[in-house]
Amino acid sequence: MLEGSQRLALFDSSDGKQSLRLQSGMPLDERWQVLKIEADCVVLGSGTEEVRLELRERQPNNKDSKPRRKPGKTQDAGNGAPQQQGDGG
């Protein structure tokens, strides 16, 4: 996350009761420290150990959304338009 010109890493506790906004160099807990914040990952360090946390985009949680078709997996309906496969119901 960018706040002004500063990069921040946001961490939530597993129970959701605590939220931390950390910059590079700040401790996450007694063991881990934020070493680097990049656009696609956060690197944590503990002594000589490093862990890279890759960031992923959130997937839509919409049951009505149709899955994307992979290229090359379309069928010709005879009129030049690809057919969509139904869900059987």
C-alpha positions, 0 to 999 in steps of 0.5 A, a space after each residue: 500500500 502506498 501512503 503518500 510516498 511511503 510503502 506500507 505493509 498491512 498485516 491482520 492477526 489471525 483472529 482479526 482483532 489486530 491490524 498493523 501498518 508497517 514500513 521497511 525496518 519495522 518489527 512484525 513481532 519479537 522474531 520477524 522484521 519487515 525487510 522490503 516492501 515491493 509492489 508484488 511482495 513483502 520480504 520478512 527477515 529473522 536473523 539469517 532467515 528470509 521469507 518472501 510473501 507474494 501478494 495475489 489479487 483477490 478473486 471475486 466471490 460471486 457465485 454467478 460469475 462465469 469462469 473464464 475460458 482458456 484460449 483454444 478451448 472454444 467450440 465452433 457452433 457452425 456460425 463462427 461464434 464460439 459456444 459456451 458450455 453450460 453447467 448441466 442444469 
